[in-house]
Each structure stands twice: as C-alpha cells, then as structure tokens.
Amino acid sequence: MVSANPIIRQYWSLTKSLQTGLLLITGIAGHMSARCPVLGWRAVAGLAGSLFLSISGSTVLNMWYDRDIDAKMQRTCRRPLPSGRVSPREALTLGLMLSVLGVGWALSIDLLYGGIVLVGVFFDVVVYTCWLKRRTAWSIVWGGIAGGMPVLAGRALATGRIDWVGVMLALSVLFWIPTHILTHNMRHRDDYQRAGVPSFPSTYGIPVTRTIIAVTSICAALAMIVAAYGIGITIGYLRLMAVLSGGLLALALGSMIRPSNRVNFGLFKYASVYMLSAMILVIAEGVR
C-alpha cells in the first residue's frame, strides 16, 4: 500500500509554497490596508482560502505547462513533473481543480474581488506562461501584473472599488517581481538558453539586466512608500517602512554603481525580505 504522505508532499511542492505564501500575504495586506470597520475573521478566512486555492492552482498549471522546459534545466529538472514523481495528468487535474475552486469561491464572495482574482489567474497561466514566456523576455511584465492581482483584489474586497492605493500596492509587487526573476535569469543563464526560454541576460546582456533590476527595485520602494502614505500609516510604522525602503534603495543604487554578482544576489534576497516586511507592516497597521 502506497503512503499518502509522499504523494501529498509532491503535490504540495507543485504549489511553490514560499511564493504562494508571499502572494497570499500581499492579498491579506491589501484587505487590511482599508482598515474596514466590518473586518472580521470570516472575511479574512474567505479571502485567504480563495486566494490560496487560486494562486496554488495557477502555479500548478504553470508547472504542468512548463514541464518540458524544467526537464532541460539543472535548477528545475528534479521537480516532481520532470522527474516523473507526479504524472502530467495528475498535475493538470490538480491545477484545474484548485483554480476553479479558488476563483469560484472568490466570485461567490464578491464579483469585483472574484473578477480581479480571475484576471490574475488568466494573466499568469494563459498570457504569461502559455503565450509569452517562450516568445519574449518581456513576458515578465505580464507575470508581474498577475503577481499584483492578489493585493489589488484584497484592497478591492474591502473598499468595494479599485482605487489608486490598491493600484500602487499592485505596482509595488509588479516592480518587485523583476528583481526575483531576473536574478534567477542571470544566475542560471545557461539553463534558460538550453531550454530555449528568452531572458533579459541572453537578449540584452548582463549590464542592461542589472540596470533593470536596480531601477525596478527603486520603483517598488517608491510605489510602496506612496501606497503607505495613501493608507495613512502611523508615523512609527512609516519610519520602519522608510528604513526598509532606504535599504532597498541603497542596494539598488549600489548594484548600478558597482555591479557584481554578490551585490545583485544580496539585492535579490533583501527585496524578498523587504516585500514581506512591508506587507506585514500594512497588516499590523490594519489590526492596530
């Protein structure tokens, strides 16, 4: 008899839990940013549950579609699909089931909220992964738009509309994503070339890629600061946000003035910590 635990672990790894968790936190932060007077545990639970299923489902579908690419790359060849530990049919079924359940749940909560979640799944799976990823390095823009949808959806659920604060929060995520993806592109440039996936390092060169990473990191920090101002974050939290943003700006400028693999990887690591910390501050402000 086959134990269910190893199978569950393989399915769980298809969801990229760290990436899914970070995007889920941005969605909760977007909701908390409105400091909605009727905010309760049921609303947060519905938001978290529907976003988790939707984000996980789209991630599994991405892994299913990219299994041939992953098999050619040293960084990804040991993932469950290319290694044969999960069959393509299983992954497709799981991805569709999670996506349909998540989007359906979101639509049942609120049509605007559900519509934004649906747009995020569509952009991530259809536009970014299926259409553009194998055609152009600029596909990351659409992947970034998809990544910004959870925080925009959370804000829209609380306010009942799409406002400029929600857009700025979404932009902060959109501009953060190139730091994550392009650093991987540089570190695993040969992998991407072997798999035939266009990337900025192979298309435009390393210096241009480093500049884009630095510029988008600066834009992410500025967008978050503007959003924090719009939210009305108290001075204590705003100071912490300013310190975090200052660190990101310093690393970004340093990577432009004295570029190196070490500085860029440090920026990559810090950018993830920055985004997580900034969103936690927004959540903390919302429950204060």
C-alpha positions as CSV (number, residue, x, y, z in Angstrom):
1,M,0.0,0.0,0.0
2,V,1.4,3.4,-1.0
3,S,1.5,6.0,1.8
4,A,-0.4,9.2,1.1
5,N,2.2,11.4,2.8
6,P,4.8,11.3,0.0
7,I,2.1,12.0,-2.6
8,I,0.8,14.9,-0.7
9,R,4.4,16.3,-0.3
10,Q,4.8,16.0,-4.1
11,Y,1.6,17.8,-4.8
12,W,2.5,20.5,-2.2
13,S,5.8,21.1,-3.9
14,L,4.0,21.9,-7.1
15,T,2.4,24.9,-5.4
16,K,5.7,26.6,-4.7
17,S,4.6,27.2,-1.2
18,L,7.0,30.1,-0.4
19,Q,6.0,32.1,-3.5
20,T,2.3,31.3,-2.9
21,G,2.6,32.3,0.7
22,L,4.1,35.6,-0.1
23,L,1.5,36.5,-2.6
24,L,-1.2,35.4,-0.1
25,I,0.2,37.7,2.5
26,T,0.1,40.6,-0.1
27,G,-3.6,39.8,-0.6
28,I,-4.3,39.9,3.1
29,A,-2.3,43.1,3.4
30,G,-4.4,44.7,0.6
31,H,-7.5,43.9,2.5
32,M,-6.2,45.1,5.9
33,S,-4.9,48.3,4.3
34,A,-8.5,49.6,4.1
35,R,-9.0,49.2,7.8
36,C,-12.5,48.1,7.1
37,P,-14.8,48.6,10.1
38,V,-16.7,45.4,9.3
39,L,-13.5,43.4,9.0
40,G,-13.8,40.0,10.8
41,W,-12.3,36.6,10.8
42,R,-14.8,35.2,8.3
43,A,-13.9,37.8,5.7
44,V,-10.2,37.2,6.2
45,A,-10.7,33.4,6.1
46,G,-12.7,33.7,2.8
47,L,-10.1,35.9,1.3
48,A,-7.2,33.7,2.4
49,G,-8.9,30.5,1.3
50,S,-9.9,31.7,-2.1
51,L,-6.6,33.3,-2.8
52,F,-4.6,30.3,-1.7
53,L,-6.6,28.0,-3.9
54,S,-6.4,30.3,-6.9
55,I,-2.7,31.1,-6.6
56,S,-1.8,27.5,-5.9
57,G,-3.9,26.3,-8.8
58,S,-2.3,28.7,-11.3
59,T,1.1,27.7,-10.1
60,V,0.4,24.0,-10.6
61,L,-0.9,24.7,-14.1
62,N,2.3,26.7,-14.8
63,M,4.4,23.7,-13.6
64,W,2.3,21.4,-15.8
65,Y,2.8,23.5,-18.9
66,D,6.5,24.1,-18.3
67,R,7.4,20.5,-17.5
68,D,9.4,20.2,-20.8
69,I,11.4,23.3,-20.0
70,D,12.0,22.3,-16.5
71,A,13.4,18.9,-17.7
72,K,16.1,20.7,-19.6
73,M,17.3,23.0,-16.7
74,Q,19.6,21.8,-13.9
75,R,17.8,24.1,-11.4
76,T,14.4,22.5,-12.1
77,C,14.9,19.0,-13.5
78,R,14.3,17.4,-10.1
79,R,10.9,18.9,-9.7
80,P,8.0,16.4,-9.4
81,L,6.8,16.6,-13.0
82,P,10.1,16.4,-15.0
83,S,11.4,13.7,-12.5
84,G,8.3,11.6,-13.1
85,R,7.2,11.6,-9.4
86,V,3.9,13.2,-10.5
87,S,2.2,12.5,-13.8
88,P,1.1,15.3,-16.2
89,R,-2.5,14.2,-15.9
90,E,-2.4,14.4,-12.1
91,A,-0.9,17.9,-12.2
92,L,-3.4,19.1,-14.7
93,T,-6.3,17.8,-12.7
94,L,-5.0,19.3,-9.5
95,G,-4.2,22.7,-11.1
96,L,-7.7,22.9,-12.7
97,M,-9.5,21.8,-9.6
98,L,-7.7,24.3,-7.3
99,S,-8.1,27.1,-9.8
100,V,-11.8,26.5,-10.4
101,L,-12.5,26.2,-6.7
102,G,-10.5,29.3,-5.8
103,V,-12.0,31.5,-8.5
104,G,-15.5,30.2,-7.9
105,W,-15.1,30.9,-4.1
106,A,-13.8,34.4,-4.8
107,L,-16.7,35.1,-7.2
108,S,-19.2,33.9,-4.5
109,I,-17.7,36.3,-2.0
110,D,-17.8,39.4,-4.3
111,L,-18.0,39.9,-8.0
112,L,-15.4,42.6,-8.3
113,Y,-13.0,40.7,-6.0
114,G,-13.6,37.5,-7.9
115,G,-13.1,39.2,-11.2
116,I,-9.7,40.5,-10.2
117,V,-8.7,37.1,-9.0
118,L,-9.8,35.6,-12.3
119,V,-7.8,38.2,-14.2
120,G,-4.8,37.3,-12.2
121,V,-5.1,33.6,-12.9
122,F,-5.7,34.3,-16.6
123,F,-2.7,36.6,-16.9
124,D,-0.5,34.1,-15.1
125,V,-1.4,30.9,-16.8
126,V,-2.6,32.0,-20.3
127,V,-0.9,35.3,-21.1
128,Y,2.4,34.8,-19.2
129,T,3.1,31.1,-19.3
130,C,1.3,29.7,-22.3
131,W,1.6,32.7,-24.7
132,L,4.6,34.9,-23.9
133,K,7.2,33.1,-21.8
134,R,8.7,31.2,-24.7
135,R,8.4,34.1,-27.1
136,T,9.8,37.2,-25.4
137,A,11.9,38.2,-22.3
138,W,9.2,40.9,-21.7
139,S,6.8,38.2,-20.6
140,I,7.9,39.1,-17.0
141,V,5.8,42.3,-17.3
142,W,2.7,40.2,-17.6
143,G,3.8,37.9,-14.9
144,G,4.3,40.9,-12.7
145,I,0.8,42.1,-13.4
146,A,-0.5,38.7,-12.4
147,G,1.5,38.9,-9.2
148,G,0.0,42.3,-8.3
149,M,-3.6,41.0,-8.6
150,P,-3.8,39.4,-5.0
151,V,-3.1,42.7,-3.2
152,L,-5.3,44.6,-5.6
153,A,-8.1,42.1,-5.1
154,G,-7.8,42.2,-1.3
155,R,-8.0,46.0,-1.3
156,A,-11.0,46.0,-3.7
157,L,-12.8,43.5,-1.5
158,A,-12.5,45.8,1.5
159,T,-13.3,49.1,-0.3
160,G,-15.7,47.9,-3.0
161,R,-13.8,49.5,-5.8
162,I,-10.4,49.8,-7.4
163,D,-8.7,52.9,-6.0
164,W,-5.3,54.4,-6.5
165,V,-3.9,53.0,-3.3
166,G,-4.7,49.5,-4.5
167,V,-3.1,50.2,-7.8
168,M,0.1,51.5,-6.1
169,L,0.2,48.4,-3.9
170,A,-0.1,46.2,-7.0
171,L,2.6,48.3,-8.7
172,S,5.0,47.7,-5.8
173,V,4.6,43.9,-6.4
174,L,4.8,44.3,-10.1
175,F,8.2,46.1,-9.8
176,W,9.4,43.7,-7.2
177,I,9.0,40.6,-9.4
178,P,11.7,41.5,-11.9
179,T,14.3,41.6,-9.1
180,H,13.3,38.0,-8.3
181,I,13.0,36.6,-11.9
182,L,15.9,38.5,-13.5
183,T,18.4,37.5,-10.8
184,H,17.4,33.9,-11.4
185,N,17.9,34.6,-15.2
186,M,21.5,35.8,-14.5
187,R,22.4,33.0,-12.1
188,H,21.1,30.3,-14.4
189,R,21.6,31.9,-17.8
190,D,22.9,28.7,-19.4
191,D,19.9,26.8,-18.2
192,Y,17.5,29.3,-19.8
193,Q,19.5,29.2,-23.1
194,R,19.5,25.4,-23.0
195,A,15.7,25.4,-22.6
196,G,15.2,28.0,-25.3
197,V,13.5,30.5,-23.0
198,P,14.2,34.1,-23.9
199,S,15.6,36.1,-20.9
200,F,17.0,39.6,-20.5
201,P,20.6,38.4,-19.9
202,S,20.6,36.4,-23.2
203,T,18.6,39.1,-25.1
204,Y,20.0,42.4,-23.8
205,G,23.1,41.4,-21.8
206,I,24.1,41.3,-18.2
207,P,24.7,45.1,-17.7
208,V,21.3,46.0,-19.0
209,T,19.7,43.3,-16.8
210,R,21.4,44.6,-13.7
211,T,20.2,48.1,-14.5
212,I,16.6,46.9,-14.9
213,I,16.8,45.1,-11.6
214,A,18.1,48.2,-9.9
215,V,15.5,50.5,-11.5
216,T,12.6,48.3,-10.8
217,S,13.7,47.8,-7.2
218,I,13.7,51.6,-6.8
219,C,10.3,51.8,-8.4
220,A,9.0,49.1,-6.0
221,A,10.2,51.0,-3.0
222,L,8.7,54.3,-4.2
223,A,5.4,52.7,-5.0
224,M,5.2,51.1,-1.5
225,I,6.0,54.5,0.1
226,V,3.3,56.2,-1.9
227,A,0.8,53.5,-1.0
228,A,1.8,53.7,2.7
229,Y,1.1,57.4,2.6
230,G,-2.3,56.8,0.9
231,I,-3.2,54.2,3.6
232,G,-2.4,56.7,6.3
233,I,0.1,54.5,8.1
234,T,1.1,55.9,11.5
235,I,4.4,57.6,12.0
236,G,6.0,54.7,13.8
237,Y,5.2,52.2,11.1
238,L,6.0,54.8,8.4
239,R,9.5,55.2,9.9
240,L,10.1,51.4,9.7
241,M,8.8,51.4,6.1
242,A,11.2,54.3,5.3
243,V,14.2,52.3,6.8
244,L,13.2,49.2,4.9
245,S,12.8,51.2,1.7
246,G,16.1,53.0,2.3
247,G,17.9,49.7,2.5
248,L,16.4,48.6,-0.8
249,L,17.2,51.9,-2.5
250,A,20.8,51.7,-1.2
251,L,21.3,48.2,-2.6
252,A,19.7,49.1,-5.9
253,L,21.9,52.1,-6.3
254,G,24.9,50.1,-5.3
255,S,24.2,47.4,-7.9
256,M,24.2,50.2,-10.5
257,I,27.3,52.0,-9.4
258,R,29.4,48.9,-8.6
259,P,27.7,45.9,-10.2
260,S,28.7,42.4,-9.1
261,N,27.0,39.0,-8.7
262,R,27.3,39.3,-5.0
263,V,25.6,42.7,-4.8
264,N,22.8,41.6,-7.2
265,F,22.2,38.4,-5.2
266,G,22.1,40.5,-2.0
267,L,19.6,42.8,-3.6
268,F,17.5,39.7,-4.6
269,K,17.5,38.3,-1.1
270,Y,16.8,41.7,0.5
271,A,14.0,42.5,-2.0
272,S,12.0,39.5,-0.8
273,V,12.5,40.3,2.8
274,Y,11.5,43.9,2.1
275,M,8.3,43.0,0.4
276,L,7.3,40.5,3.1
277,S,8.2,43.1,5.9
278,A,6.4,45.9,4.1
279,M,3.2,43.9,3.8
280,I,3.4,42.7,7.4
281,L,3.6,46.4,8.5
282,V,0.5,47.1,6.4
283,I,-1.3,44.2,8.1
284,A,-0.1,45.3,11.5
285,E,-1.4,48.8,10.9
286,G,-4.8,47.4,9.8
287,V,-5.3,45.4,13.0
288,R,-3.9,48.1,15.3
